C-alpha cells in the first residue's frame, strides 16, 4: 500500500475514532442531565445520596474498566474492541426507559458507563496508525471527543423539555433511546469502515507480561498529571453549575451556559495541545500547563468576601485630660486630634478589592489619658466581589490549560511505552477518570468544612504544585544522569 493510501486510511480511522469517542463521551455524561431532570420534576423520589450515586456510577465504571479494555485493545486491536463496546453499551440505554426504581437505574447506569472506557480503546487504536512525529496531533484530535460532554449539556435539557410537553411523566424515555441508537449506528459504521491493526507480538504476551509497565513510576506520574488535567476537568464540569448559582445567584440556564463555556473550549483545544506537544515537546508543554494551573488556581481560590479588621488608630502624643470629644475631633488639653469619619461607599462589583477605613472614639470627656494611649480605634473594611466575569475568564483559561495538558500527557505515552500504549493509556486514563469521580466528593467535603465555595481551588492548587514539583525533580534528575554519563564518556576518550 502506498504512503498516500496509508495516510488516507489513517485519517479515516482517526475521524471514525474521534466521532465514536464524541458519542461515547456524550453518553457517559448523560446521567448528569437526566437524573437531575427526573428528580426536579418529581418523576423519581430519590434522595441526595441516591442522586450522588447515580451521577457517579457511570464515571466510576468508565474509569476502573479502562485498564482491562486497554489490555484487550493491545491484544486484539481497536476495530473489534471498539465496535463491540459501542454495540453492547447501547443495550442498557435501550433498557433504561424500563427502569422503575433506584436499583435498576443504578445497574443500567453501571453498564452503559462502560462507554467511558472508549478513551483507552481510541488512544491505543489511534497511536498504531501514526508515526512518532504525528502522535501528538493525532491523539489531540482524537481527544477532542471530550466535547461530547458539552453536546449533552446543550442538547439534552432542551430535548427533555420537548419530549415532556405531551407526556410529562414518560417523555424522558425517548432520550436514552436516541443515545442508544447513536451508539448502535456508530458501532455498525465503525465495524464496516475501519481496518484492524494492533501492536506486533502482543497476542503472544500473557496478561502479567502486559502489566509489567505498570511497575514503572513514570506511569503513575503521568497518572497524577491526568488526575489533574482530566479528572479535575470532569469534576468541575459538574461542580461549576451549583458554584455559579450559589455564589453569583445565576439562573439554571445561565449557570449551565457558563459551565459549558468551561468544558467546550477545553475539549476543542486538545488538538492544539497535540500540535504544541509535537512542535515543542510534551515535557515543555507540561511545564506551561502545570505552571499556569498553579497561578490560575491561586487566583481562583480567593473567595468572594467582606472583611472587617483593625485599622490605623489615633494615640495621644502626651499625657493629659480629654477636654473635648466629638465624632470628628478629640482634644487632649489644647492639642486637637482629627478623627476620620466612616464614609458609606457603594458595594461595587469591582475587579480588585476595595478598602474603606475610619476611626471610632474610645475615650470620654474629662478622662485622663497617658502618652501613646489609644483615643480612637481604627477600623478597615475590605470588600472583594470576586467579579463574576473575571472569575469566568479565569475558569475558561484554566480549562484551556487543562485541555492542552490532556494532549501533552498522552503524547508522552507512545514515546516511552510504544508497545504498551493500550495498557499504559488505560491505567493513566483510569487514574484520571477516578479524579472525575472523587473530585466532586472532595469538593463537597471541603465546602462543608470551610463553608467557602472557592475551597475546591485550594485543592487544585495543592495538586498542581505537587505535580509541578514532582515533574521538576524528575526532569532535573534525568538531566543530571545524562550529564554524568556524558562526562564519563569524555573521560574514557
C-alpha positions as CSV (number, residue, x, y, z in Angstrom):
1,X,0.0,0.0,0.0
2,X,1.4,3.4,-1.0
3,X,2.2,6.1,1.6
4,X,-0.6,8.3,0.4
5,X,-3.2,5.5,0.7
6,X,-1.8,4.5,4.2
7,X,-2.1,8.1,5.4
8,X,-5.6,8.4,3.9
9,X,-6.6,5.3,5.8
10,X,-5.1,6.6,9.0
11,X,-7.0,9.9,8.7
12,X,-10.3,8.0,8.1
13,X,-9.7,5.8,11.1
14,X,-8.8,8.9,13.2
15,X,-12.1,10.6,12.1
16,X,-14.2,7.5,13.0
17,X,-12.3,7.1,16.3
18,X,-13.0,10.8,17.2
19,X,-16.7,10.5,16.1
20,X,-17.2,7.4,18.2
21,X,-15.4,8.9,21.2
22,X,-17.5,12.0,21.0
23,X,-20.8,10.0,21.0
24,X,-19.4,7.8,23.9
25,X,-18.4,10.8,26.0
26,X,-21.9,12.4,25.4
27,X,-23.5,9.2,26.7
28,X,-21.0,8.9,29.6
29,X,-22.2,12.3,30.9
30,X,-25.9,11.7,30.2
31,X,-26.9,10.9,33.8
32,X,-25.8,14.3,34.9
33,X,-28.7,15.9,33.0
34,X,-31.2,13.0,33.0
35,X,-31.1,12.3,36.8
36,X,-31.3,16.0,37.7
37,X,-34.4,16.3,35.4
38,X,-36.1,13.3,36.8
39,X,-35.7,14.5,40.4
40,X,-36.5,18.1,39.7
41,X,-39.8,17.1,38.0
42,X,-40.8,14.6,40.7
43,X,-40.7,11.6,38.4
44,X,-38.5,9.7,40.9
45,X,-38.2,10.5,44.6
46,X,-34.5,9.9,45.0
47,X,-32.7,11.5,47.9
48,X,-29.4,13.4,47.7
49,X,-27.3,10.3,48.4
50,X,-29.0,8.3,45.7
51,X,-28.7,11.1,43.2
52,X,-25.0,11.3,44.0
53,X,-24.5,7.6,43.3
54,X,-26.4,7.8,40.1
55,X,-24.3,10.7,38.9
56,X,-21.0,8.9,39.9
57,X,-21.7,5.3,38.9
58,X,-21.1,5.7,35.1
59,X,-18.0,7.8,35.7
60,X,-16.7,5.1,38.1
61,X,-17.4,2.3,35.7
62,X,-15.8,4.1,32.8
63,X,-12.7,4.8,34.9
64,X,-11.9,1.4,36.6
65,X,-12.6,-0.6,33.4
66,X,-10.2,1.4,31.2
67,X,-7.2,-0.7,32.1
68,X,-8.7,-4.1,31.1
69,X,-10.2,-2.5,28.0
70,X,-6.7,-1.1,27.2
71,X,-5.2,-4.6,27.5
72,X,-7.8,-6.0,25.2
73,X,-7.1,-3.3,22.6
74,X,-3.3,-4.1,22.6
75,X,-4.1,-7.8,22.3
76,X,-6.9,-7.9,19.7
77,X,-6.8,-4.5,18.0
78,X,-9.2,-1.5,18.3
79,X,-11.6,-2.3,15.5
80,X,-13.3,-5.2,17.2
81,X,-13.0,-3.9,20.8
82,X,-14.4,-0.5,19.9
83,X,-17.2,-1.9,17.8
84,X,-18.3,-4.5,20.4
85,X,-18.1,-1.8,23.1
86,X,-20.4,0.6,21.2
87,X,-22.9,-2.2,20.3
88,X,-23.1,-3.7,23.8
89,X,-23.3,-0.3,25.5
90,X,-26.3,0.6,23.5
91,X,-28.3,-2.2,25.1
92,X,-28.6,-0.7,28.7
93,X,-29.6,2.6,27.1
94,X,-32.5,0.9,25.3
95,X,-33.5,-0.7,28.6
96,X,-33.2,2.4,30.7
97,X,-36.9,3.5,30.0
98,X,-38.0,0.3,31.7
99,X,-36.2,1.3,35.0
100,X,-38.8,2.0,37.7
101,X,-36.6,2.1,40.8
102,X,-33.2,3.2,42.0
103,X,-31.6,-0.3,41.9
104,X,-32.5,-1.0,38.3
105,X,-31.5,2.6,37.2
106,X,-28.1,2.1,39.0
107,X,-27.4,-1.3,37.4
108,X,-28.2,0.1,33.9
109,X,-26.1,3.2,34.6
110,X,-23.2,0.9,35.6
111,X,-23.5,-1.0,32.3
112,X,-23.7,2.0,29.9
113,X,-21.0,3.7,31.9
114,X,-18.7,1.3,30.0
115,X,-18.7,3.8,27.2
116,X,-16.2,5.8,29.3
117,X,-13.6,3.1,28.5
118,X,-13.7,4.2,24.9
119,X,-10.9,6.6,25.5
120,X,-8.5,3.7,26.3
121,X,-9.5,1.9,23.1
122,X,-9.3,5.0,20.9
123,X,-5.8,6.1,22.3
124,X,-4.4,2.6,21.5
125,X,-6.1,2.3,18.1
126,X,-5.1,5.8,17.0
127,X,-1.5,5.6,18.0
128,X,-0.7,2.4,16.0
129,X,-1.8,4.2,12.8
130,X,0.6,7.2,13.1
131,X,4.4,7.7,13.2
132,X,6.0,9.3,16.2
133,X,6.1,12.8,14.7
134,X,2.3,12.7,14.2
135,X,1.4,11.2,17.6
136,X,0.7,14.4,19.4
137,X,-1.6,15.9,16.8
138,X,-3.4,12.6,16.1
139,X,-4.1,11.9,19.8
140,X,-5.0,15.5,20.4
141,X,-7.6,15.4,17.6
142,X,-9.0,12.2,19.0
143,X,-9.2,13.7,22.4
144,X,-11.5,16.5,21.1
145,X,-14.2,14.0,21.6
146,X,-14.3,15.3,25.2
147,X,-16.6,18.0,23.6
148,X,-19.3,15.3,23.7
149,X,-19.9,16.5,27.3
150,X,-20.8,20.0,26.0
151,X,-23.1,18.4,23.4
152,X,-25.1,16.7,26.2
153,X,-25.1,19.9,28.3
154,X,-26.5,21.9,25.4
155,X,-29.0,19.5,23.8
156,X,-30.2,17.1,26.5
157,X,-32.1,19.7,28.6
158,X,-33.9,21.1,25.5
159,X,-34.8,17.6,24.2
160,X,-36.1,16.5,27.6
161,X,-38.3,19.6,27.8
162,X,-39.6,19.0,24.2
163,X,-40.3,15.3,24.8
164,X,-42.2,16.1,28.0
165,X,-44.6,18.5,26.5
166,X,-47.2,15.9,25.6
167,X,-46.3,13.3,28.2
168,X,-44.6,14.9,31.3
169,X,-44.3,11.5,33.1
170,X,-42.8,9.4,30.3
171,X,-41.5,11.8,27.7
172,X,-37.9,11.5,29.1
173,X,-37.8,7.9,28.0
174,X,-37.1,8.9,24.4
175,X,-33.7,10.5,25.3
176,X,-31.8,7.3,26.3
177,X,-33.3,5.5,23.3
178,X,-31.9,8.3,21.0
179,X,-28.5,7.9,22.7
180,X,-28.7,4.1,22.3
181,X,-29.5,4.5,18.6
182,X,-26.4,6.8,18.2
183,X,-24.2,4.2,19.7
184,X,-25.7,1.4,17.6
185,X,-25.3,3.3,14.4
186,X,-21.7,4.4,15.1
187,X,-20.8,0.8,16.2
188,X,-22.0,-0.6,12.9
189,X,-20.2,2.1,10.9
190,X,-17.1,1.5,12.8
191,X,-17.2,-2.2,12.2
192,X,-17.7,-1.8,8.5
193,X,-15.4,1.1,7.6
194,X,-12.3,0.6,9.8
195,X,-9.4,-1.8,9.3
196,X,-7.9,-3.6,12.3
197,X,-4.3,-3.0,13.3
198,X,-2.5,-3.9,16.5
199,X,0.9,-3.8,18.0
200,X,3.0,-6.8,16.9
201,X,3.6,-9.7,19.2
202,X,1.0,-8.6,21.7
203,X,-1.0,-11.7,21.3
204,X,1.9,-13.8,22.5
205,X,2.2,-12.0,25.8
206,X,0.4,-13.1,29.0
207,X,-1.6,-10.6,31.0
208,X,1.1,-10.4,33.7
209,X,3.7,-9.6,31.0
210,X,1.4,-6.9,29.6
211,X,1.1,-5.4,33.0
212,X,4.8,-5.1,33.6
213,X,5.0,-1.4,32.5
214,X,2.7,-0.5,35.5
215,X,5.7,-1.1,37.8
216,X,7.4,1.9,36.3
217,X,7.0,5.1,38.4
218,X,6.7,7.1,35.2
219,X,3.2,5.6,34.6
220,X,2.0,6.8,38.0
221,X,3.5,10.2,37.4
222,X,1.6,10.5,34.1
223,X,-1.5,9.3,36.0
224,X,-1.1,12.1,38.6
225,X,-0.9,14.7,35.7
226,X,-4.0,13.2,34.2
227,X,-5.8,13.2,37.5
228,X,-5.4,17.0,37.4
229,X,-6.0,17.9,33.8
230,X,-8.7,15.3,33.0
231,X,-10.1,14.2,36.4
232,X,-10.5,17.7,37.8
233,X,-11.8,18.9,34.4
234,X,-14.6,16.3,34.6
235,X,-15.2,17.2,38.3
236,X,-15.6,20.9,37.5
237,X,-17.8,20.2,34.6
238,X,-20.3,19.1,37.2
239,X,-19.3,21.4,40.1
240,X,-19.3,24.8,38.3
241,X,-23.1,24.9,37.8
242,X,-24.0,24.9,41.6
243,X,-21.0,27.1,42.1
244,X,-22.2,29.9,39.9
245,X,-25.8,29.5,41.1
246,X,-24.8,29.8,44.8
247,X,-22.0,32.4,44.7
248,X,-23.3,34.6,41.9
249,X,-27.1,33.8,42.0
250,X,-27.2,33.0,38.3
251,X,-30.2,31.2,36.8
252,X,-30.0,27.5,36.0
253,X,-29.8,28.3,32.2
254,X,-27.0,30.9,32.7
255,X,-25.1,28.7,35.1
256,X,-25.3,25.8,32.6
257,X,-24.0,28.1,29.8
258,X,-21.1,29.2,32.0
259,X,-20.2,25.6,32.8
260,X,-20.3,24.8,29.1
261,X,-18.0,27.7,28.4
262,X,-15.5,25.9,30.6
263,X,-15.9,22.4,29.2
264,X,-16.3,23.1,25.4
265,X,-13.0,25.1,24.8
266,X,-11.1,22.6,27.0
267,X,-12.2,19.7,24.7
268,X,-11.7,21.5,21.4
269,X,-8.3,22.9,22.3
270,X,-6.9,19.4,22.9
271,X,-6.0,19.1,19.2
272,X,-3.9,22.3,19.5
273,X,-2.3,20.8,22.6
274,X,-1.2,17.9,20.5
275,X,0.3,20.2,17.9
276,X,2.2,22.1,20.6
277,X,3.5,18.8,22.0
278,X,4.8,17.7,18.6
279,X,6.4,21.1,18.0
280,X,7.9,21.9,21.4
281,X,7.9,18.6,23.2
282,X,5.4,17.2,25.7
283,X,7.7,17.9,28.6
284,X,8.0,21.6,27.9
285,X,4.2,21.9,27.3
286,X,3.5,20.2,30.7
287,X,5.7,22.8,32.4
288,X,3.5,25.5,30.9
289,X,0.3,23.7,31.8
290,X,1.3,22.9,35.4
291,X,2.7,26.4,35.9
292,X,-0.4,28.1,34.6
293,X,-2.6,25.7,36.7
294,X,-0.7,26.8,39.9
295,X,-1.1,30.5,39.0
296,X,-4.8,30.4,37.9
297,X,-5.9,28.2,40.8
298,X,-4.2,30.6,43.3
299,X,-6.2,33.5,41.8
300,X,-9.4,31.5,41.8
301,X,-9.1,30.3,45.4
302,X,-9.6,33.9,46.7
303,X,-13.3,33.8,47.9
304,X,-16.0,36.5,47.5
305,X,-15.8,38.1,50.9
306,X,-16.3,41.1,53.2
307,X,-13.6,41.5,56.0
308,X,-13.7,44.0,58.8
309,X,-10.4,44.3,60.7
310,X,-8.4,46.7,62.9
311,X,-7.0,49.7,61.0
312,X,-4.8,52.7,61.9
313,X,-6.0,54.4,65.1
314,X,-5.2,57.6,66.9
315,X,-3.0,57.7,70.0
316,X,-2.3,60.5,72.5
317,X,1.1,62.1,72.0
318,X,1.4,63.1,75.6
319,X,-0.2,62.6,79.0
320,X,-3.3,64.8,79.6
321,X,-7.0,65.3,80.1
322,X,-9.7,64.9,77.4
323,X,-11.2,68.4,77.1
324,X,-13.5,67.8,74.1
325,X,-15.0,64.8,72.3
326,X,-17.0,64.7,69.0
327,X,-17.3,62.3,66.1
328,X,-14.7,64.2,64.1
329,X,-12.4,65.6,66.9
330,X,-10.8,64.8,70.2
331,X,-8.8,67.3,72.3
332,X,-6.2,66.3,74.8
333,X,-5.5,69.5,76.7
334,X,-5.2,72.1,74.0
335,X,-4.0,69.6,71.3
336,X,-6.5,68.6,68.7
337,X,-6.7,65.1,67.1
338,X,-8.9,64.9,63.9
339,X,-10.9,61.7,63.6
340,X,-11.7,60.1,60.2
341,X,-15.4,59.5,59.8
342,X,-16.9,56.5,58.1
343,X,-17.9,57.1,54.5
344,X,-20.6,54.8,53.2
345,X,-19.3,53.6,49.8
346,X,-21.5,51.7,47.4
347,X,-20.7,47.9,47.1
348,X,-19.5,47.9,43.5
349,X,-18.8,44.8,41.5
350,X,-15.1,45.8,41.0
351,X,-12.3,43.7,39.8
352,X,-9.9,44.5,42.6
353,X,-10.6,44.5,46.4
354,X,-11.9,47.9,47.7
355,X,-10.9,49.3,51.1
356,X,-12.8,51.6,53.5
357,X,-11.1,52.9,56.6
358,X,-12.4,55.1,59.5
359,X,-11.9,55.7,63.2
360,X,-14.1,55.4,66.3
361,X,-13.6,57.4,69.5
362,X,-12.9,55.2,72.6
363,X,-12.5,57.9,75.3
364,X,-14.8,60.2,77.1
365,X,-14.6,63.9,78.1
366,X,-12.5,64.6,81.3
367,X,-10.9,61.2,81.1
368,X,-7.2,61.2,81.8
369,X,-5.0,59.5,79.2
370,X,-1.4,58.5,79.1
371,X,1.1,59.1,76.4
372,X,0.5,56.7,73.4
373,X,-2.8,55.6,74.9
374,X,-5.4,54.8,72.2
375,X,-8.1,57.5,71.9
376,X,-9.7,56.4,68.7
377,X,-9.5,52.9,67.3
378,X,-9.1,52.3,63.6
379,X,-11.5,50.1,61.5
380,X,-10.8,48.9,58.0
381,X,-13.4,47.1,55.9
382,X,-12.3,45.2,52.8
383,X,-14.8,44.2,50.1
384,X,-13.9,41.7,47.4
385,X,-16.7,40.9,45.0
386,X,-14.7,38.2,43.0
387,X,-16.1,39.8,39.9
388,X,-18.2,37.1,38.1
389,X,-16.8,37.9,34.6
390,X,-13.2,37.9,35.8
391,X,-13.9,34.6,37.6
392,X,-15.5,33.2,34.4
393,X,-12.4,34.2,32.3
394,X,-10.1,32.6,34.8
395,X,-12.2,29.4,34.8
396,X,-12.1,29.3,31.0
397,X,-8.3,29.8,30.9
398,X,-7.6,27.0,33.4
399,X,-10.0,24.8,31.4
400,X,-8.0,25.6,28.2
401,X,-4.7,24.9,30.0
402,X,-6.0,21.5,31.2
403,X,-7.2,20.7,27.6
404,X,-3.7,21.3,26.3
405,X,-2.3,19.3,29.2
406,X,-4.6,16.3,28.3
407,X,-2.9,16.1,24.9
408,X,0.6,16.5,26.3
409,X,0.1,13.7,28.8
410,X,-0.9,11.2,26.1
411,X,1.9,12.4,23.8
412,X,4.3,11.0,26.5
413,X,2.8,7.5,26.4
414,X,3.7,6.3,22.9
415,X,7.1,7.8,23.3
416,X,8.0,6.0,26.5
417,X,5.8,2.9,26.0
418,X,5.4,2.4,22.2
419,X,4.4,-1.3,22.6
420,X,2.1,-0.9,25.6
421,X,0.0,2.2,24.7
422,X,-3.3,0.5,25.5
423,X,-2.2,-0.8,28.9
424,X,-0.4,2.3,30.0
425,X,-3.0,4.6,28.4
426,X,-5.7,2.6,30.1
427,X,-4.0,2.9,33.5
428,X,-3.4,6.6,33.1
429,X,-7.0,7.1,31.9
430,X,-8.3,5.1,34.9
431,X,-6.5,7.4,37.4
432,X,-7.8,10.4,35.6
433,X,-11.3,9.1,35.5
434,X,-11.2,8.4,39.2
435,X,-10.3,12.1,39.6
436,X,-13.6,12.8,37.9
437,X,-15.4,10.5,40.4
438,X,-13.8,11.6,43.6
439,X,-13.3,15.3,42.7
440,X,-16.9,16.4,43.5
441,X,-16.9,14.3,46.7
442,X,-13.7,16.0,47.8
443,X,-15.1,19.4,46.8
444,X,-18.2,18.7,48.8
445,X,-16.3,17.9,52.0
446,X,-14.2,21.0,51.6
447,X,-17.3,23.1,51.2
448,X,-18.9,21.5,54.2
449,X,-15.8,22.0,56.4
450,X,-14.9,25.6,55.3
451,X,-18.3,27.0,54.2
452,X,-16.4,28.5,51.3
453,X,-17.1,27.6,47.6
454,X,-13.6,28.5,46.4
455,X,-12.0,26.0,48.8
456,X,-12.1,23.5,45.9
457,X,-9.5,25.6,44.2
458,X,-7.2,25.2,47.2
459,X,-7.2,21.5,46.4
460,X,-6.4,22.2,42.8
461,X,-3.5,24.5,43.8
462,X,-2.1,21.7,46.0
463,X,-2.4,19.1,43.3
464,X,-0.9,21.4,40.6
465,X,2.0,22.3,42.9
466,X,2.7,18.7,43.8
467,X,2.7,17.6,40.1
468,X,4.9,20.5,39.1
469,X,7.5,19.8,41.9
470,X,7.4,16.0,41.1
471,X,8.0,16.7,37.4
472,X,10.8,19.2,38.0
473,X,12.6,16.8,40.4
474,X,12.3,14.0,37.8
475,X,13.5,16.2,34.9
476,X,16.4,17.5,36.9
477,X,17.5,14.0,37.9
478,X,17.3,12.9,34.3
479,X,19.4,15.8,33.1
480,X,22.0,15.2,35.9
481,X,22.2,11.5,35.0
482,X,22.7,12.3,31.3
483,X,25.4,14.8,32.2
484,X,27.2,12.2,34.4
485,X,27.1,9.7,31.5
486,X,28.5,12.3,29.1
487,X,31.3,13.2,31.4
488,X,32.3,9.5,31.9
489,X,32.4,9.0,28.1
490,X,34.6,12.1,27.7
491,X,36.9,10.8,30.5
492,X,37.3,7.5,28.7
493,X,38.3,9.1,25.4
